[in-house]
Amino acid sequence: MGKSRIASLPALLVACAISLPLLASCTSAAVTRSRTATRQLAELKGSDTVASDEFGVSVAVSGTKAVVGTSGAAYAGRAYVFAKSASGWTQVAELKGSDTVAADRFGASVAISGTTVVVGAYDHAKDAGRAYVFTETASGWTQVAELKGSDTVADDYFGWSVAVSGTTAVVGAVGHAKYMGRAYVFTKTPSGWNQTAELEGSDIVAQNGFGTSVAVLGTTAIVGAEGYAKGTGRAYVFTKTTSGWTRVFVLKGSDTVAGDNFGTSVAISPTTAIVGAYGRADNAGRAYVFAKDAALWKQTAELRGSDTTTGDYFGISTAISGTSVVVGAYDHAKDAGRAYVFAKTASGWKETAELKGSDTVAEDYFGSSVAVSGTTAVTGSYGQAKYAGRAYVFKS
């Protein structure tokens, strides 16, 4: 047993770099530290999870509902839905795909928006991959769609990353076309969930890994390509217009270089984007904040944990809600892991909390996945308890 699915992606090495139009402005701002009270509310585990299930390899949260993926469970995988009530956080559903089997890794990626959950199973059908859509009804959670890309084939890893916002879902297929990668947009209509766009970077080549990460909010989507330019990485911003989805910006960190893996994680709020670069500075890692300014996206901050160091992989996971950002560093403290909370203030972005699970120890990989909604943060720790895994809920 070892590190998460991210480590299993074949090396994304490219022999050339291509100049990019519309690169976001690369100004930066200092980040300071100012502690606020944050407390752990709950420690979650699946009702039937056991050693090697990797519960917490993926997490998502929306209001009072959270979803936690486990790509183990004989590697068929599961996703568990939890709801907050007066008595605390309680498991209310255990999801699996209608046709998933051993080795499909259902649950390796999860997303939630209101009463809609999307779960990726990137190893399904000889690694072609699938994503499954579930809806909450009066009788519980029901699968309503099984998604695949219109041109995906074996080894495309469709479902490597998933995101959902309202009636729009985005699914990454990082292995498509010799690891060039693609991302597919699906829209819910009266007839069901239909593919409405296939996204790609105009300058993407083999081994770039477009689709490593995806995020969507309303009519804006971001797709990471951590392998671009020998692992320097990029993130691409797309906007939906009356004529379809159009690439409008390409983001890069102001100081990123080969091996930084910018784009390994992405997150978005209405006017802010966060992009993780876990390889930056000898794998200490960084996360970059971009603000939307009229027709431009400008870098406004470069984040790092107050005590992160070489090999911590800060930026392996990122999440944002309003003016709060959570960044995971799953290799911190002999792989025990940490997650760092940042808040936007009048003077810039400040670290306000450093999170760890109440019982996490070395090799638990706390921070391998993070999610945030309002004042609630959820962090996965898939290595806990001999890789049975846990997820932790925090309140600020």
N, C-alpha and C positions, 0 to 999 in steps of 0.2 A: 504494500500500500504506500502511496506517495502523494505528491502534490495534485492539485485539482486538474480539471480538463484543460486549463490554460497551458500547463506544462506539456500536454500531450500533442499539441499542435505542431506539425513538422516545422522545422526552422524556416523562417521567412527571410531568406537572404536574396538580395537583388544586386546585380552587378552594375546598375546604372541608376542615376537620379534624374528626374525630369523636372524642369522648371514649371512652376504653377502660377496661373493667373489668379487674381482675386484673393491672394493670401491675406489673412487677417492681420491687422496692425499689431505689432509686438511690443507695445509698452507694457510695463509691469508696475506692481505696487508692493510695498513691503507688507508682511503679515506679522502681527504681534499676537501675544498670548494674554488672554484675560479670562480667568476661570469663572464658570457659572455652575449652579447645582444641576447635575444630571444623575438620575438614579435608575438602577436596573429594576424593571417591573416584573419580568418573567423570564424563565428559562424554558424554552420549548423543545419538545422532542416528539417524534411521530409515535402513534399508539402502538406500532408493531416494529419499530426500527431496532436493529441489532448491529453488532460489530460489522464493519465494512460497508454499511449502507450509505455513509457520507451525507447524512442529513445536514442541510445547511450549505451545500455546495452552491446553492442559489437561493436568494430571498427577494421578496417584493412586498410592499405594503401600500394600502390605500385606505385612508381613514381608519376605521376600526376592524379592518380585515388584513390579514397577512398570509402569504403563501411561502412555503419553504419546500425546496426541491431536494430530492435524494436520488442521485444517479446510480446508487448501488442497488440494493434489493435485488440481488442476482443480476445487477446491471440492467434489468428491465427498467427499473426506476419507478418512482412515485412522486407525487406532489401533495402536500398536506395544507389544508386551509384552516386557519385559526381566526376566531372572532373574539373581540373584546366585549365583555359584559360587566355587570356590577361585581361579579365574583372573580374577574380576572380574564386571562386569555385562555380560550378553550378550543381544542380541535373540533371542527364541525364537519370536515370532509377529508377523505383520502382519494385522490384522483389518479387514474391511470388511463392510458390511451386504449381505445377500443380494440386495437390490433397490435399493441406493443408486446414484444417478447424479450427473452433474455438477450442482453447486450445492446438493447436499443438506447439506453441512457436517457429515457424519459425523465424529465426533472432536472437535467443539466442546466437548463435556463428556464426562468419563470418571469411572468409579468402580470400585473393586475391593474385594472381601472374600473372602479365602481363594482359592478356585479359581473365583470368579465375577466377571466383568467386565460392566459396563453402559456402553454408549456412546450418547450422544445425537446425533441428526441433525435439528436443529430446523427445517431448511428443506425437508425431504422432503415431497413431495406438496403443492405450492403452499403451503409453510410451515406445513402442519398439523403436521408433525414426527413423528418416531418415536424409539424407543430400542431398542437391540438388546442381547440378553443372550447372553454367551458363557461356556462352561464348559470348564475344562481337564480333559482325559481322558488316558489312556495314549497316545493317538495324536496329541495336540496340542489346540489350542483350537478349539472348535466352536460355531457359533451355535445356540442352543437356543430362542430366542424373539424375536419382534418385537413390541414393545409400542406401544400407542397408547391414548389416553384414550377412555373410552366415549362421550364427547360432543365430542371435539375435531374442529375443522374447519379450513379454510384460514386461515392467519395466526395460528394459536394458538401456534406455536413450542413445541410439546411436544418435550421433550428439551433445552430451553435449559439446564437444570440436571439432574443425576442424582446419586443416592446409593444405596448398597447396604450392607446389614449382614445377613450370614447369608442367610436366605431371604426377606428383605424389601427391596424396592427402592422408592424414591420418585423421581418424575419431575416436574419443574416445567414448566408450560405458561404462560409469562409473558404471552402475547398473548390468552389466552382471554377472551371476553366484553368486548371493547373494552379490553383490557389491565387488566381486573380481575385476571386470572390465576387459575390453579388449580394444585394439586399432586395427583398420583395415586399411590396406594399399590398395589403389586403384591406378591403372596405366592407363593412357590414351593410347589406341591402335587404329589402323585403324577401329576396330569394335566397339569402344566406351570405356567407363570406366569400368574396370574389377577389382575385388578384387584379389590381388596377395599375400597377407600375412595377417595373424591374429597374432598380437603381444600380448605377456603377459610376466610378470615378473616371473622368475622361482621360486621365493620365495613368491609370492603373495598369500594371503589367503582371506577369506571372510571379507568384510568391509574395504578392503585396498583402494578401489577407484582408481585402475589403470585406466588411461584414463581421470582423472580429467582435465588434460591439455595435449596438444600435440603441437609439433613444428616439422617442417621438412625443410631441405635445401639440395637439391641435393640427395645424397645417405646416409644422416644421419638424423635420427629422434630421438626425445626425448619425453618420455611419463612420466607425473607426476602421483604419487600415494600418495596423501596427507594424506590418512588414515593409511598408513603403521605404524605398531608398536605404537598403541594408538595415532595416529596422529603425530608421529615424522615426517613421510613422507620420500619419496625417489623419485628419478627421474632416469629413465632408458634410456640408449643410445643404439640405434640400428644402424647398418650399413648394407647397401645393398651390397652383393657380387654376384658373378656368381651363387652361390647356393641358394640365397635368402636373407632374412633379418635376421640378427643375433644380439642378445644382446651382447654388447661388454663392457659396463661399467654400474655401478650403482653409482649414485651420492648421497651424503648427505652433509649437512652443517657441518662444523667443530665443532659447538657447539649446534646443534639442539637436542631437547629433546621432550618428549611426549607433544602433544598439539601445536607444532610449525607449523604444516601443511606445511612442506617443500614439494614443488611440486605442490602447488595450481596454480602456473603459471610457464610456461617455455618459453624460447625464444632461438634462435640459429642464429649465424652467422658462417662464414666458420671455424673459429678456437676458437670461444668463445660461451659458453652457460651461460644463466642466469636462476636461479631458485628462485622463490619467496617463502617466508615462513611467511605468514601474522600473524601467531599466536605467533611468537617469541617475548620473553620479554613482557609478558602480553599484547599481541596483538599490541605492537608498530610495530612489523614486521621487516623483513630483506629481502635482496636479495643477493644471493651468485653468484659470478662470477667464472666460471671454464674455463681454457684455455687448448686447446689440445696441448699436447707436445709429439710428436712421437706417441707411442702406449698408452699414458696415458692422462687422463683428470685430471688436478690439480686445486684445489681451489686457486685462486689468490687474491680474495678480498671479503669482506663482506660489503655490502652497507646498509646505512640507511639515511634517510632524515635529513638534518641539524637541523630541528626543530620538528621532529616527536617525539611523546610521546606515553604513554600507550593508547591503544585503537584506534590508527590511521590506523591499518591494512596496513601499508607499505608492498608492495610485493603482494597485491591482484591481481595486473596485472603487467606484464613486457613485454618489447619489446627491440629489438636490431637491429641496422643497422650499419655495419662497426664497428667503435670505439665509437658509441653513444648508450647509454642505457637510457630508460625511465621506471620509476617505479611509479605505482599509489599507493596512500594512501587515499582511498575514505572516511575514517571516520575522517580525520584531520579537526580541527576547527568546532566542532559540526556538523560533516558530510558534511560540505561544500566540503571538499576534496582538494587534491593537487596531482600534479605529479612532479617528480624530474628527472632532466636530468643529466647524468653523462658522462664524456668523459675520454677515456684512454689517458694518457700522459706518457712521459718517466719515471716519478716518481710514476706512479700509477693511480688509478681512482679518478677523482675529480668531485664533484658536480658543475655543471656549471649554472644551472637554476632551479628555483622553479616555476612551472606553476600553474595558476588558471584561470578560465574563467573570462572574463571582467564583467560578471553580476552574477556570482555564489554566492549563499548564503547558509546558514545552510540547511542541508538535501538535497542538490543537488547531492551529491555523485560523484563529479568530480574526475576522476582517477579510476573509477570502471572498465574502459577498456582503454588501451593505445595501440598505434601502432606508428611505426617510419619507414621512408624510406628516406635515405640520410639526408637532413637537414629539412625534414618535419615531424612533429609529430602531431598525432590526438589523442584527449582524449575525452572519453565519460563522460557524466554527466546526467545519466538517470533519476535523481530525479527532474531536473530543471522544473519550471513552472508546478507544480502539477503533476509531473511525465510524462508530455509530453516528456521531455528530450531534450537534445541538445548535439552536438559534436563540439569541438573547434579545429581549425587548427593553428599550430604554426610553425614559421620559425626561425631557428638559424642562 
